[in-house]
């Protein structure tokens, strides 16, 4: 089974590649290695993946349809896992065009290649951001997703609509993965957990928007990759439904203040907190209803938030200090 993972140098892409390589899958990873955050971190991730004999890497941008098409033609992928995207809610407010390029045009190119070269299954990253201003918790896949609070969320809703159309028109099997606040080792430096750890270690203040009252369904990275692996292994040959959407979350949301407390306890140092109003684009609360994916692949998160924070801090100290 040959699998393409886009965004292989990214946080989730790297861990997903590791998971599948450990299961002896043949993995080809691509990434454009952009400078949205420290490119050295991305290169280090790829250097680790290259230690596996069943991994190959190509520097390819999803906007380059010619190179993308050649890659598909040369490899006959059984499964494509699209994890390449321009991430970041706040960045999407000031730089929306980058999201059109990567998340819309780039995703369209992936769909076209999957259709043209007859890929059997496409899994792709969506986000809890699609739920926007929904106030009913927990968020369920059947909820309406018409009011995103960020442009990033809008592009993810668009991805789901585009995937649905390709499933309907061409019979492409697509599975959308609505990730909920993923964290863990090798995480993006621009994400809150990494910023918090860095600030506390260096006696710098941390900014807590909505005064730290945000409720977040923090999900440890190993639970994400476990769900993806189980979805890949699921036998779907007898199913007629080509389009699926799943929440992948921890299902045990906590306040942001409590997340900070876990970091404080692990490091042994109190954070200097600046309590601020909610910022534009932020969803107040997230909580994943995971009953659908639990029924489909018997998925249950295994890592508690507190244990996940402990693992993250250990990695951070080893890598950065």
C-alpha angles and dihedrals in degrees: 000000000000115000130192117209116190117202089030091158091055128093100263093029092055094050093044090052091050091050094051094042089054087056091054095251118152105245129190113190129197132185136159091222093221122182099244084124136358106324091200089067089054092048091050091053091051092048089058092049092050089064087076114085091213093059129088128178132206127183100229132151116219088229090066098084093173094059092039091053092050090051091053092045093051097047113034096215117213092198133018121200110194109202096145113112143127101264132200131080097218094043089056091062094060100029107035096151092066088060092052090053100046105025100037110023093031092050091047089055090053091051091049093050092047090051096044096045096038101242109188100217135013119196115187138182116254123164146229084245088082089075091067114170096357106143100191112097136241099038112234129197089241092060118111114259103196103116112059115180093209136042088236088060090048091056091051091051087051090052091055091049092048091049091050091053092051091047090051098043103036106019093245110162107231130181119191117205115207102201120202117213099313117203140168145101117340089025124161113277091225093061120101098245092056093045091050094051093048093048096047093048091050097043091246124141121256123219115231112191120207082025090283093296094120112126110220132185095219111197123195115232095238090060090053093052091044090056092048092050092049091050091052092050093047111110107236102163094110096047122102096196109096099178123065137167125194135183112225109195143127093252090217108090121191135189117267089239090060091049088055089049090057089054091047092051093049095047094037094230134103120240122236102232130205108194112210137175119265112284127230114274096023122127110222098218137011128190124164122220099210099177092109096056091039090057093044101049104004090250120176123167111245105189121073118219092246093052090045091053090051091053091046094051091047090053093045092053091048095047104037106025 
